[in-house]
Amino acid sequence: MQQCLHDKSGGLSRPAVHGRVPGHRPIRHRGLMLIGPRGGGRLTPAVSRRALDRLLVPAAQVEGVDMHLADPDLTLAAEDACAFVLVLPPLGNLSNPFYSVHPRRNDRFVAARPALKALFPEVDFAAIAFTGHALGTLAGTCPDRFAEVRKVLAALWATRMRLLLERLPVRGVLIDLPGPGWLPRPPIPGEGRRRVWIDPDDRDAGADVLRHRLGGRSR
């Protein structure tokens, strides 16, 4: 995961991984940033903008809640942090009763399960490689049947996100990015007022939101 540290010039240092489990291949969480005890107060507009740019790289959008939860290093690393910033994962990037996804590239559609094949017998899932393509196809094929899939996804996503939040510091920011209107991210039990909507095309405004929420400096 990314660790929001500061070098002597006050800027962000390279991402760091703490508390690695012996023999375990470290997982880099591009959409999650942990902030050290003194990091929040040192967030200037420039540093906040660089932090947001890191979090919004395209590679972060393939991460799902499953990948974050599967990292045995995350809990230990979070113990050394006082806050976090997390880009909310896409709703469909998780394994569920209808389909399985790749354990690290959670945007990869691995296989349709029998329940999904029975619900959508007319869909050729062999031609589908990504979750976004799969869900768009289902929604376009039959919105009513897709609503059944979406209900299950939303419930699982909210439950797993609650488990993830329990491993992170109490103080934090949940970045909600624009997505398809037919696949909204539901509320997470216990999320409080940590969720913020950020327009990726207006990074300066988004950086101001982060700085304000994390108690950063005005300059």
Secondary structure as GFF3:
##gff-version 3
##sequence-region A 1 219
A	DSSP	beta_strand	2	4	.	.	.	ID=ss1
A	DSSP	beta_strand	32	35	.	.	.	ID=ss2
A	DSSP	three_ten_helix	40	42	.	.	.	ID=ss3
A	DSSP	alpha_helix	45	55	.	.	.	ID=ss4
A	DSSP	three_ten_helix	58	62	.	.	.	ID=ss5
A	DSSP	alpha_helix	65	69	.	.	.	ID=ss6
A	DSSP	alpha_helix	74	79	.	.	.	ID=ss7
A	DSSP	beta_strand	83	87	.	.	.	ID=ss8
A	DSSP	beta_strand	99	101	.	.	.	ID=ss9
A	DSSP	beta_strand	109	112	.	.	.	ID=ss10
A	DSSP	alpha_helix	114	119	.	.	.	ID=ss11
A	DSSP	three_ten_helix	125	127	.	.	.	ID=ss12
A	DSSP	alpha_helix	131	141	.	.	.	ID=ss13
A	DSSP	alpha_helix	143	167	.	.	.	ID=ss14
A	DSSP	beta_strand	172	176	.	.	.	ID=ss15
A	DSSP	beta_strand	195	197	.	.	.	ID=ss16
A	DSSP	alpha_helix	203	213	.	.	.	ID=ss17
###
